[in-house]
């Protein structure tokens, strides 16, 4: 670097000059770890947060309706859970279609609805399976512990809903609300150049 030249005015600032006469620019630095993670996974974080918001509302509906039906109406726990989950799933479908994944390509509504409820049924099976294992399986061994409203809520809403939610997010994102612009794979054995 050459020495800094003195300016004739008091408003001039000192600037270092390289041997070629150019001013050195700011050094090029790699973006920080957090920034690169946000750039790479930011869309996924937004989807997860919207999915969690919709799921939270559906969870509240599910929780309130399950407890009303099981305790207030004295339905068996598995029947109450099935009804509450179907109602909450309908709310979740609308929220996910029109808010969480509204930016994704829309296919035929009947296809989306059928796949959504198919995968939701698998998620319901996971949730009800956890509840049934707790209430009937472990409850046969320790009825005072596992056949209580607290145990039913823990098995259903903490364990079952947690596992079911992980499965639902993956399956909705992968199969129901598909990414726009996914290339179509040609059928095997079909070569468009060979027909020309």
N, C-alpha and C positions, 0 to 999 in steps of 0.2 A: 504494500500500500504506500502511496505517496503521502507526504505530509499534507495536512489540511490547509487549504489556502485561506488567507484572511479576507473577509468581506469588507467592502467600503462602507456599508450602511449598518446601523445598529439592529435592523430587522432581519438581516440575513442570518441563516443558521449554518452551522458548520456541517459539512458533508465530507465523509471520507471518500477518496477516489482510488480506484485500483490502478495498477500500472498501465492498463489499456485505456484508462480514462473513463471507464464506466463506473457507475455507482453500484456498490454491492447490494444485491436484493436480499430479501429475507430468506433465510435458509429454508429449504424444502424439508418439512417434517412429515412423518407419517401421522395419520389421524390417531388419536388416542384409542385405547382399547374399548372404552365405553362408547365412543362415537362410532367406531367400526361395527360394534355389536348392534347399536341402534340402527345403523344404516342397513345392516344385514337382516336383522330380526324385528325391526320396528313394526312392519305390517302384521307380523304374527302377534306381537304384544298388543296391538290395537284390537285384533280379532279376539284374542283371549280375554281382554278386558270387556269387550262388548258381550262376548259369550258368557262371561261371569255375571254381568249385570242382568242379562236375560235369564240366566240360570238362577240367579238369586231371587228374582221375582217369582219364577216358577217354583222354586224351593219353598218360598213362603206360602204360596197357594197349596202346594203339596202337603206341607207340614200342618197347616191349619185344617185343611180338609180331612187329612188322615186322622188327626186327633179328634175332630168333630165326629167322624163316622165311627171310629173305634171306641171312643169313650162316651160320646153323647148318644150315638145311635146303636151302640153295642154290636156292631158288625165284627166278624172275625178279623184279626189283624191283616191277614193276607188279602182278603176281599177289600178291606178299607184301603190298603196300600195300592191295590190295582186300580181302583176307581180314582183315587187322588192323583195317581201318576198319569192316567189318561187325560184328566182335565189339565194338569200342569203341562203335559207334553203338547197339548194343542196351543196353549199360550206360548210355549217355547218355540214351536214351529213358526208362529207368526212373527215373533220377535227376531228370530234368527234369519228368516227369509227376508224380512223387510227392513232390518237394521244391521245385524252382524255381518251378513254376507250379501248385502244388497248390491255391492259392486261386482259380484260374480255373475257369470253368464246364467241366464234363466233358461231352464229346460221346461218341458211340459209340466204344468203344475201338478197333475195327477201323479207323474213319475216322482217328483220331489216329495210329495206328500206320502206316497206309498213307501219310498225308501226311508224317509224320515221316521215314519212310524214302525217300519221294520227294525231299523237300528235302535229306535227308542224301545221297541219291544225286547230286544236283546239287553239293552241297558236296564229295563224293568226286570228282566229275568235275573240279572246280576243283583239288583237291589232286593227283590223279593227272595232270591236264594239266600242272601245274607240274613234277612229277617227270619225266614223259615228255619235255617240252620240254627240260629240263636234261639228262637221261640220254641220250636218243636224238638230239635236235636239236642242242644245243650239244656233246654228247658226240661227235657225228660230226666236229665241227670240232676240238675239243680233248679227246680221250679221256683223256689223262693227268690232266686237271683235273676234267671233268664226269662221268666214269664211275668215280667212286670212292665208297666208302661215305660219306665226309664230304659230298661234293657231293649224293649222294642224300638224306641226312638234312637238309641245308640246304634243298634244293628242296622236299622233302616236308613237313618239320615246321615250318620257319620261314616260308617263302613260301606254300606250298600250304595248310597248316593255318591260317595267319593269315588269308588271304583267304577260305578256306572257313568259318572260324569267324564272321567278320563276316556272311557270307551266312546261315549257319545261325541265328544269334541273331535276325536280322531276320525270317526266314521262319517260324521256330518261334513267335515272339511274335505275328506277324501272322496266320498261317494255321492253325497246329496247335493251340496252346493259347490259344484266343480269349478275349478279355475278356468277363466276364459282363455281361449287361445291354445288349448291343449291340442297338439297335432294329432291327427287321425292316423293310425297305423294301418297301412294297406293290408288286405288279406294275404296270407302266405300263398306263394305260387303265382301271384298276379304281377306281371312285369309290364308296366305301361309301354316301355320302349320296344318290347318284343312284338307288340300288336301293331306297331306303326309300320 
